[in-house]
């Protein structure tokens, strides 16, 4: 029912010139984009000489003489074409083949109140108002050079003299010029595609869009009918085809009452209107920054950042109507695309992949996200405001543990941020401020399952897991499988995941009211890959020998020997060290620290009898250690970015894990030198290597054999994650 779309409007100072109205007919006229003039409600119109551009969407606006004797049509180049008895108008501006003219107004009238065309204004898409025929100049305070923003023009009169105007922008906002008082569309769900402003005889105003849907305009909330006519008989739109360019409604004769019949807007037109302000479908973000639409989501992704082969993209925020958005990279950079404005004051961690999620909290006059203010979540749980947003309490902080994943911010009734919700990788929810409780998702202790939090365009909160599965955080119970939550019902057509390739970083959904509960179409490979993360591991402790390193800096060799002994090899730490390539050259110092030294990624650096703080000896990283293990015939897996779940799974299989840590048993920031081979080498003087041999999921602890002292140590998962983060979770598993 169109009454749900046409909202309140208020009479302001009279918008139309006071004049004796001619005997008006019921009904009105519709203009299509090809120039066709379609009457309804019994209105008769003289159309002799009216232009028609078959198949060419170039007609932009019309002015109709109330007695039906004729009128004028505007084309996109600025040509104003008279038909019927209307007098010719010499166009005040010609855009030289550029479709840039958007609306016009005739401000000269004869004694009976009919427009004569002798004076008026033409509006171009950049917001400039061009006068003709001696009409007083109207100074527009803001124009939009090079942009197709301005669409509709309605002149404000002081008696018979124009003294201001309203300019309707394509996004539904209205600029007031001169003496015209501020007004706005009284529809909180304003989509793009608005065409023109009009006024009833009593001064109330309304706008029409390209589907024929109308909305009231005014300065307050007093309800009024818009538009008013005696008859809608024979009126029709073009459904979902955005081809309607203008709507004229004949003024009511003195004393006549408007029809009680609502404007007959088709279901297809209302659906198209709804789809424009709250599109269906959504967008998937991959780790390289790729944006993949599905379900008909109309995304403007021009200028979107893309990092081929580099898994650095983290999170996605969409503007309403798909006009643009922002992507967050792991360093904290926020990259605008489409029509979104750029951001320059975001928190930033150069070269450190630690930013995890971003939320925009500021809104424009229509309540749409504008990107001026917001918050970034780091992997340790820190919540960082930007753009002048108020500081909010961090719900939970895990120093050195990259475990925080998703962020949502609660807004008060006045739109002020006043609370925070953070989800960790296991599914734990952490609150601060006024954020209300939501339904907790399934919790997977020790298994990194969740990646982000998001809201649909109609406000539904959900989490995104690895492999792109969307899980509702609404009121229903979703603490158990199946995945995903059945309450999320967006338009999924065209959605696809990447199977077992864990490359999906975010899934942003439009509205979820597609009329049926349709499950997310998931590949079997992706579903199984996520379910593998749900396996609950039992406590297990391997029979690790207590070995103490026999040289000051051979902790890597001693830990490797302990791992090999545990899996049945008799290798000694001295033998392990003898198999390592060694670069014994001293460092090139600068400012008391190494500027150039050996490459620990390929060789043991310095003297094994030396000193790390004195920079006479250092150590070696996972590559050479893995190579030595492989020489013994044992299988080995080495690298960085191991998760706690990965390492727990190795222990569960009976495989000890050599890990690189800080001997302070907490996170230690690293510096860098340049290797003699030109490679960047991170380092810290608290570098240490130990053996992971036990896990207890119930207690939330891990067990290490510390070759520095030859003793066993137990740490909580949080502590463990903190000192493992020093080396970006570097490890070698041995079987």
C-alpha positions in Angstrom: 0.0 0.0 0.0 1.5 3.3 -1.0 0.4 5.0 2.2 3.3 3.1 3.8 5.7 5.0 1.5 4.1 8.4 1.4 4.9 9.9 4.9 4.2 13.1 6.7 4.7 16.6 5.3 4.1 20.1 6.6 3.0 23.3 5.0 5.7 26.0 4.9 5.6 29.5 3.5 3.6 29.3 0.2 5.8 27.7 -2.4 3.6 28.5 -5.4 2.8 32.0 -6.6 -0.6 33.1 -5.5 -2.8 33.5 -8.7 -6.3 33.0 -9.8 -6.4 29.3 -10.8 -8.1 28.4 -14.1 -10.9 25.9 -14.1 -8.8 22.8 -13.4 -9.5 19.3 -14.7 -9.2 16.2 -12.5 -6.1 13.9 -12.8 -2.8 14.7 -14.2 0.1 13.7 -16.6 3.1 11.4 -16.4 6.3 12.0 -18.3 8.4 9.0 -19.3 12.1 9.1 -20.2 11.4 8.9 -23.9 9.2 12.1 -23.8 5.9 10.3 -23.8 3.1 12.2 -22.0 0.4 10.0 -20.4 -2.7 11.5 -19.0 -4.9 10.0 -16.2 -8.0 10.8 -14.2 -9.8 12.6 -17.1 -7.2 15.2 -17.8 -7.0 16.3 -21.4 -3.8 17.7 -22.8 -3.0 19.3 -26.1 0.2 17.6 -27.2 0.7 18.9 -30.7 4.4 19.4 -31.2 5.5 17.5 -28.1 8.9 15.8 -28.7 9.3 12.0 -28.5 12.6 10.2 -28.5 11.8 6.6 -29.0 14.2 4.3 -27.1 16.2 7.2 -25.9 16.0 8.1 -22.2 16.6 11.9 -22.5 13.4 13.6 -21.3 14.0 15.1 -17.8 11.1 17.3 -16.7 7.9 19.0 -17.8 5.7 22.0 -16.9 2.0 21.6 -17.7 -0.5 24.4 -18.2 -3.3 23.7 -15.8 -6.0 24.1 -18.4 -4.5 21.4 -20.5 -3.7 23.8 -23.4 -0.1 22.6 -23.6 3.3 22.9 -21.8 7.0 22.3 -22.1 9.3 19.3 -21.9 13.0 19.5 -20.9 15.6 17.3 -22.5 18.9 16.3 -20.8 20.9 18.7 -23.0 19.0 21.7 -21.8 16.5 22.1 -24.7 13.0 23.2 -23.6 10.4 22.1 -26.1 7.0 23.8 -26.2 3.8 21.9 -27.3 0.1 22.7 -27.6 -0.6 26.4 -27.1 2.6 27.0 -25.0 4.9 29.7 -26.2 8.5 28.8 -27.2 11.2 29.2 -24.6 14.8 30.0 -25.5 16.9 27.8 -23.4 19.3 29.6 -21.0 22.0 27.0 -21.2 22.9 24.3 -23.7 25.2 21.5 -22.3 26.7 20.7 -25.8 25.7 17.1 -26.0 26.2 16.3 -22.2 23.1 14.9 -20.4 23.3 17.5 -17.7 20.0 19.4 -17.5 17.7 18.1 -14.8 14.7 20.4 -14.1 13.2 23.8 -14.9 10.5 26.1 -13.5 8.4 28.8 -15.3 7.9 31.8 -13.1 5.9 34.1 -15.4 2.1 33.9 -15.5 -0.8 35.5 -17.4 -3.8 37.1 -15.8 -5.6 33.7 -15.4 -2.6 32.2 -13.6 -1.3 30.1 -16.5 2.5 29.9 -17.0 3.7 31.9 -20.1 7.3 30.8 -20.4 8.6 34.3 -20.5 10.8 33.9 -17.4 12.1 31.0 -15.3 15.0 28.9 -14.2 16.8 25.8 -15.4 18.7 23.5 -13.0 21.8 21.5 -14.1 23.1 18.4 -12.4 25.9 20.3 -10.7 23.4 22.4 -8.8 23.7 25.6 -10.8 20.4 27.5 -11.3 20.3 29.4 -14.7 17.8 32.2 -15.0 16.1 33.4 -18.2 13.7 36.2 -19.1 14.6 38.6 -16.3 14.0 36.2 -13.5 16.0 37.3 -10.4 19.2 35.4 -9.9 19.2 32.7 -7.3 22.5 32.1 -5.6 23.0 28.5 -4.7 25.2 28.2 -1.6 26.7 24.8 -2.5 27.2 23.3 -5.9 28.6 19.9 -6.9 31.0 20.4 -9.9 31.2 17.3 -12.1 28.6 15.4 -10.1 25.1 14.3 -11.0 23.6 15.5 -7.7 20.9 18.1 -8.3 17.6 16.7 -9.7 14.6 18.8 -8.7 13.8 22.5 -8.6 10.9 24.2 -6.8 10.7 28.0 -6.6 9.7 29.9 -3.5 7.8 33.2 -4.1 7.2 36.4 -2.2 3.9 37.4 -3.7 4.7 37.3 -7.4 8.5 37.6 -7.1 10.8 34.5 -6.8 13.0 34.9 -3.8 14.4 31.4 -3.2 14.1 27.8 -4.1 14.5 24.2 -3.0 16.9 21.9 -4.8 16.2 18.1 -4.5 19.3 16.0 -4.6 19.4 12.4 -6.0 20.0 11.0 -2.4 16.8 12.7 -1.2 18.3 15.6 0.7 17.0 19.1 -0.1 19.1 22.3 -0.3 17.3 25.5 0.6 18.2 28.6 -1.5 17.5 32.3 -0.6 14.3 32.8 1.4 13.1 29.2 1.0 13.0 27.7 4.6 14.7 24.4 5.3 12.7 21.3 4.6 13.4 17.5 4.1 11.7 14.5 2.7 9.6 13.0 5.5 10.7 9.4 4.7 13.4 8.1 6.9 14.2 5.4 4.3 15.3 7.6 1.4 16.8 5.7 -1.6 18.7 7.3 -4.5 16.7 8.1 -7.6 14.6 11.1 -6.7 13.6 13.3 -9.6 11.4 16.3 -8.8 9.7 18.4 -6.1 6.2 19.7 -6.5 3.7 21.6 -4.4 -0.1 21.4 -3.8 -2.2 24.5 -3.9 -2.0 24.8 -0.1 1.8 24.9 -0.2 2.4 21.3 1.0 5.2 19.6 -1.0 6.0 16.2 -2.3 8.7 14.5 -4.3 8.5 11.8 -7.0 11.2 9.2 -7.9 11.9 7.2 -11.1 9.4 4.5 -10.3 6.5 6.9 -9.5 6.7 6.5 -5.7 6.0 9.8 -3.9 7.0 11.0 -0.5 6.0 14.1 1.4 8.4 17.0 2.1 8.2 19.6 4.7 9.7 21.1 7.9 7.8 19.1 10.4 5.6 16.1 10.9 2.0 17.3 10.3 0.4 14.7 8.1 -1.2 15.8 4.7 -2.1 14.0 1.5 0.5 14.1 -1.2 -0.2 14.5 -4.0 -3.8 15.7 -4.1 -6.0 15.0 -7.1 -9.7 14.4 -7.8 -9.0 11.2 -9.7 -6.2 8.6 -10.2 -8.3 6.6 -12.7 -6.1 5.3 -15.5 -2.8 6.1 -13.7 -0.1 3.5 -14.0 3.6 3.2 -13.5 6.2 1.0 -15.2 6.8 -1.4 -12.3 10.4 -1.9 -11.6 11.6 0.0 -14.6 13.1 3.3 -13.5 11.7 5.3 -16.5 9.2 7.7 -14.9 10.6 11.2 -15.2 8.0 13.5 -13.8 4.5 13.6 -12.4 2.0 16.5 -12.8 -1.1 16.6 -10.7 -3.8 19.1 -11.7 -4.7 21.6 -8.9 -8.1 21.1 -7.2 -10.9 23.5 -8.2 -11.9 25.9 -5.5 -13.8 24.1 -2.8 -13.2 20.6 -4.3 -12.0 17.8 -2.1 -9.2 15.4 -3.2 -10.0 11.8 -4.0 -10.0 9.4 -1.1 -8.3 6.8 -3.3 -4.5 6.4 -2.7 -2.1 6.7 -5.6 -2.2 3.3 -7.3 1.5 2.3 -7.1 2.4 -1.1 -8.4 3.9 -3.7 -6.2 6.9 -3.9 -8.5 7.5 -0.1 -8.2 7.3 -0.3 -4.4 9.6 -3.3 -4.4 12.1 -1.4 -6.6 11.9 1.6 -4.3 12.6 -0.7 -1.3 15.4 -2.5 -3.1 17.0 0.9 -3.8 17.1 2.1 -0.2 17.8 -1.3 1.3 19.2 -3.6 -1.4 18.9 -7.4 -1.2 21.9 -9.7 -1.3 25.3 -8.8 -0.1 29.1 -8.6 -0.7 31.9 -11.0 0.2 35.4 -9.7 1.0 38.3 -12.0 0.2 41.7 -11.7 1.9 43.2 -10.0 -1.2 40.6 -7.2 -1.0 38.3 -8.6 -3.8 34.6 -7.6 -3.5 32.1 -10.2 -4.7 28.4 -9.4 -4.9 25.5 -11.8 -4.8 21.7 -11.6 -4.6 21.5 -8.6 -6.8 23.4 -6.2 -4.5 24.2 -3.0 -6.6 27.7 -2.2 -5.4 29.7 0.7 -6.7 33.2 -0.7 -6.1 35.1 1.8 -8.2 38.5 2.6 -6.6 38.4 -0.4 -4.3 41.8 -1.5 -3.0 43.1 -4.8 -4.1 46.3 -6.6 -3.0 46.8 -9.6 -5.3 48.4 -12.6 -3.6 48.6 -10.7 -0.2 46.2 -11.8 2.4 45.9 -8.4 4.2 42.2 -7.4 3.8 40.3 -7.8 7.1 36.8 -6.2 7.2 34.2 -4.5 5.1 31.7 -1.7 5.8 29.0 -0.9 3.1 27.1 2.3 2.7 23.4 2.0 2.2 22.1 1.5 -1.4 25.5 0.1 -2.4 26.9 3.6 -3.2 30.3 2.6 -1.8 32.0 1.5 1.3 35.3 0.9 3.1 37.7 -2.0 3.5 40.1 -2.4 6.5 43.6 -3.8 6.0 45.6 -5.5 8.6 47.8 -2.5 9.3 44.7 -0.4 10.1 44.3 1.4 6.8 40.7 2.2 5.9 40.2 2.4 2.1 37.2 4.1 0.7 35.6 3.1 -2.6 32.6 4.1 -4.7 30.9 7.1 -3.3 32.3 6.8 0.3 34.5 9.6 1.7 38.1 9.0 2.5 39.4 8.6 6.0 42.8 9.9 7.1 42.9 9.8 10.9 42.4 6.1 11.5 44.7 4.2 13.9 47.5 2.7 12.0 50.2 0.0 12.7 52.7 0.2 9.9 53.8 -3.3 8.8 51.9 -5.0 11.7 48.9 -7.1 10.7 46.9 -6.5 13.9 43.8 -4.5 12.9 40.7 -6.8 12.8 37.4 -5.0 12.5 36.0 -1.5 11.8 32.6 0.0 12.7 31.3 3.4 11.3 29.0 5.2 13.8 28.3 8.6 12.3 25.2 9.2 10.1 24.1 11.8 7.6 20.7 13.6 7.7 18.9 10.4 6.5 20.5 8.1 9.1 22.9 6.6 6.5 26.5 5.7 7.4 28.9 8.5 6.2 32.3 7.4 7.6 33.2 10.5 9.5 33.5 8.7 12.8 34.0 5.2 14.0 36.1 2.6 15.8 38.8 0.0 14.9 39.4 -3.2 16.8 42.9 -4.6 17.2 43.7 -8.2 17.6 44.5 -7.8 21.3 41.1 -6.4 22.0 41.9 -2.6 21.9 39.0 -0.4 20.7 40.3 2.7 19.0 38.1 5.8 18.1 38.7 7.9 15.1 37.2 11.0 13.6 36.3 12.5 16.9 34.1 9.6 18.1 33.9 9.4 21.9 36.3 7.0 23.6 34.6 3.8 24.7 35.8 1.2 27.3 37.6 -1.8 25.9 35.6 -4.9 27.1 38.6 -7.2 27.3 42.3 -6.8 26.6 44.6 -9.7 25.8 48.1 -8.1 25.6 50.2 -10.0 23.0 47.3 -12.4 22.1 45.8 -11.9 18.7 42.4 -13.3 19.6 39.9 -10.4 19.3 38.0 -10.6 16.0 34.7 -8.8 15.7 33.3 -5.4 16.9 29.9 -3.8 17.2 29.0 -0.5 18.8 25.7 0.4 20.5 24.2 3.8 19.8 22.0 5.6 22.3 18.6 7.0 21.3 20.3 10.2 20.3 22.8 8.4 18.1 25.8 8.6 20.5 28.0 5.6 20.8 27.7 4.2 24.4 28.7 0.6 24.4 30.8 -2.1 22.8 30.5 -5.8 22.0 33.6 -7.8 21.0 33.7 -11.4 19.8 36.8 -13.4 20.2 38.0 -16.1 17.8 36.5 -18.9 19.9 33.1 -17.3 20.1 33.3 -15.6 23.5 31.3 -12.3 23.8 32.7 -9.4 25.8 30.6 -6.3 26.7 31.2 -2.8 27.9 29.0 0.3 28.5 25.4 0.1 27.6 25.6 -2.7 25.0 22.7 -5.1 25.7 23.1 -8.9 25.9 22.7 -10.9 22.7 22.5 -14.6 22.1 25.9 -16.2 22.3 27.1 -18.3 19.4 28.5 -21.8 19.7 31.8 -21.7 21.7 34.8 -23.6 20.5 37.5 -23.5 23.1 40.9 -23.4 21.6 39.5 -23.5 18.0 39.7 -20.2 16.1 36.2 -20.2 14.5 35.0 -16.6 14.2 36.3 -13.8 12.1 34.0 -10.7 12.2 30.7 -9.2 13.4 28.3 -7.5 11.0 24.8 -6.0 10.9 22.4 -6.4 8.0 21.0 -3.2 6.5 17.8 -3.9 8.5 19.7 -4.2 11.8 20.2 -7.9 12.3 23.5 -8.7 14.2 25.5 -11.7 13.0 29.0 -13.2 13.2 31.0 -14.4 10.2 33.1 -17.6 10.7 36.0 -18.9 8.8 35.0 -20.0 5.3 32.3 -17.3 5.2 29.5 -18.8 7.2 27.0 -16.3 8.7 25.7 -17.0 12.2 22.9 -15.0 13.7 23.4 -13.3 17.1 19.7 -12.6 17.5 17.2 -13.9 20.0 16.9 -17.5 18.8 19.0 -20.3 20.3 21.9 -21.0 18.0 24.3 -22.6 20.4 24.4 -25.8 18.4 24.7 -26.8 14.8 23.5 -26.7 12.1 25.3 -23.8 10.5 24.3 -21.2 9.7 21.4 -19.7 11.8 18.1 -20.1 9.9 17.0 -16.6 10.9 19.3 -15.0 8.4 17.4 -14.9 5.1 18.9 -12.5 2.6 18.9 -13.0 -1.1 21.7 -15.6 -1.5 21.4 -16.2 -5.2 24.9 -16.2 -6.7 26.7 -16.6 -3.4 29.7 -19.0 -3.4 32.5 -19.8 -1.1 36.0 -21.1 -1.8 35.6 -24.5 -0.2 38.5 -25.5 2.1 40.5 -22.4 1.1 40.1 -20.2 4.2 40.2 -16.9 2.2 36.9 -15.3 3.0 37.4 -12.4 5.5 33.9 -10.8 5.7 30.4 -11.2 4.4 28.2 -8.0 4.5 24.5 -8.6 4.0 21.8 -6.3 2.8 18.3 -6.7 4.1 17.0 -10.1 5.1 13.3 -9.8 4.3 13.2 -12.0 1.2 9.9 -13.6 2.2 11.2 -17.0 3.0 13.8 -18.7 5.1 16.5 -19.7 2.6 19.6 -21.3 4.0 23.0 -19.9 3.0 24.3 -22.0 0.1 27.5 -23.6 1.4 29.8 -26.0 -0.3 30.3 -29.3 1.5 34.0 -28.6 1.6 33.5 -25.3 3.5 31.0 -26.9 5.9 33.3 -29.8 6.7 36.3 -27.5 7.1 34.4 -25.4 9.7 33.1 -28.5 11.5 36.7 -29.7 11.8 37.3 -26.7 14.0 34.5 -27.7 16.3 36.3 -30.9 17.4 36.9 -30.8 21.2 40.4 -32.0 22.0 41.2 -33.9 25.1 44.1 -33.1 27.5 47.3 -34.8 26.4 50.9 -34.7 27.6 53.7 -36.2 25.6 56.7 -37.8 27.4 59.2 -35.0 26.6 62.8 -35.5 27.9 64.2 -32.7 30.1 67.2 -31.3 28.1 69.3 -28.3 29.0 71.1 -26.4 26.3 74.9 -26.8 26.6 75.9 -23.7 24.7 74.7 -20.1 25.5 72.8 -19.7 22.3 71.9 -23.2 21.0 68.3 -23.2 22.4 67.0 -24.0 18.9 69.3 -27.1 18.6 68.5 -28.3 22.2 64.7 -28.0 21.6 65.0 -29.8 18.3 67.0 -32.6 19.9 64.3 -32.9 22.6 61.6 -33.2 19.9 63.6 -35.8 17.9 64.2 -37.8 21.1 60.5 -37.8 21.9 59.6 -39.2 18.5 62.3 -41.9 18.7 65.5 -40.3 17.3 68.7 -40.3 19.3 70.0 -37.0 17.8 71.9 -34.8 20.2 71.8 -31.0 20.3 75.5 -30.9 19.3 74.7 -33.0 16.2 71.7 -30.7 15.4 73.9 -27.6 15.6 76.6 -29.2 13.5 74.0 -29.6 10.6 73.0 -25.9 10.6 74.6 -23.4 8.2 76.4 -20.7 10.2 77.1 -17.1 9.3 79.8 -16.1 11.8 80.4 -12.6 10.4 80.0 -9.8 12.9 77.3 -7.2 12.5 77.6 -3.8 11.0 76.5 -1.5 13.8 74.7 1.8 13.8 73.6 3.6 16.9 74.6 0.7 19.1 72.4 -1.9 17.3 73.0 -4.0 14.2 72.1 -2.3 10.9 73.4 -5.3 8.8 74.0 -8.8 10.0 73.3 -12.4 9.0 70.0 -13.9 7.7 68.4 -15.9 10.5 65.9 -17.2 8.0 68.6 -19.2 6.3 71.5 -19.6 8.8 72.5 -19.5 12.4 73.7 -15.9 13.0 76.9 -15.1 14.9 78.8 -17.1 17.5 76.8 -19.8 19.5 79.1 -18.9 22.5 78.3 -15.2 22.1 75.8 -12.8 23.6 72.5 -11.6 22.2 72.5 -8.3 24.2 76.1 -7.8 23.2 75.3 -8.6 19.5 78.1 -11.2 19.2 75.8 -14.1 18.6 72.1 -14.6 17.9 70.2 -17.7 16.6 68.2 -19.2 13.8 64.6 -19.4 12.6 62.3 -22.2 11.5 63.6 -22.9 8.0 67.0 -24.4 8.8 65.6 -26.2 11.8 63.0 -27.9 9.7 65.6 -28.9 7.1 67.7 -30.6 9.9 64.7 -32.5 11.1 63.9 -33.7 7.6 67.5 -35.1 7.3 66.5 -37.6 10.1 63.6 -39.0 8.0 60.9 -37.5 10.2 58.0 -35.5 8.8 58.1 -31.8 9.7 55.9 -28.7 9.2 57.4 -25.3 9.8 56.3 -21.7 9.4 54.6 -18.7 11.1 51.0 -17.9 11.8 50.2 -21.2 13.6 47.1 -20.9 15.6 46.7 -22.3 19.1 44.2 -24.8 17.7 46.8 -25.9 15.1 49.4 -26.6 17.8 46.8 -28.3 20.0 45.9 -30.6 17.2 49.6 -31.5 16.7 50.0 -32.5 20.3 46.8 -34.5 20.1 48.4 -36.4 17.3 51.5 -37.1 19.3 53.7 -34.5 17.6 55.9 -32.3 19.7 56.2 -28.6 18.5 59.3 -26.5 18.6 58.3 -22.9 19.2 60.0 -19.5 19.2 59.1 -17.3 22.1 60.4 -14.4 24.3 62.3 -15.5 27.4 60.4 -12.8 29.3 57.4 -15.0 28.9 55.3 -12.1 27.5 55.1 -10.3 24.2 58.3 -8.6 23.2 58.4 -5.9 20.4 60.9 -6.7 17.7 63.3 -4.5 15.8 64.9 -5.3 12.4 68.3 -5.4 10.7 69.0 -6.1 7.1 70.7 -9.4 6.2 73.9 -9.5 4.2 71.6 -10.9 1.5 69.3 -7.9 1.7 66.4 -9.7 3.5 64.7 -7.9 6.5 65.4 -9.9 9.7 63.3 -9.2 12.8 65.0 -9.6 16.1 64.8 -9.1 19.9 67.4 -9.7 22.5 64.9 -11.9 24.4 64.7 -14.5 21.6 64.3 -18.0 22.9 63.2 -21.5 21.6 61.4 -24.2 23.7 59.4 -27.4 23.2 55.6 -27.5 23.5 54.7 -31.0 24.7 51.3 -30.8 26.5 47.8 -29.2 26.4 44.9 -29.2 28.7 41.7 -27.7 27.1 39.8 -28.1 30.3 42.2 -26.1 32.3 43.1 -23.8 29.4 46.8 -24.4 29.8 49.8 -25.6 27.8 53.0 -27.2 29.0 56.6 -26.4 27.8 60.0 -27.9 28.3 62.4 -24.9 28.7 65.8 -26.0 27.5 67.3 -22.8 29.0 66.9 -24.3 32.5 66.0 -27.9 31.6 62.7 -27.6 33.4 59.0 -27.9 32.7 56.7 -24.9 32.7 52.9 -24.4 32.5 51.2 -21.3 31.2 47.6 -20.2 30.5 46.5 -19.9 26.9 46.5 -16.2 27.2 50.1 -16.0 28.4 51.1 -18.5 25.7 49.5 -16.5 22.9 51.2 -13.4 24.2 54.8 -14.6 24.0 54.2 -16.6 20.8 53.0 -13.4 19.2 56.6 -12.0 19.4 57.5 -14.2 16.4 54.1 -14.2 14.7 53.5 -17.7 16.0 56.6 -19.4 14.6 56.7 -23.1 15.1 58.0 -26.5 13.7 56.0 -29.7 14.4 57.8 -33.0 14.3 56.2 -36.5 13.8 
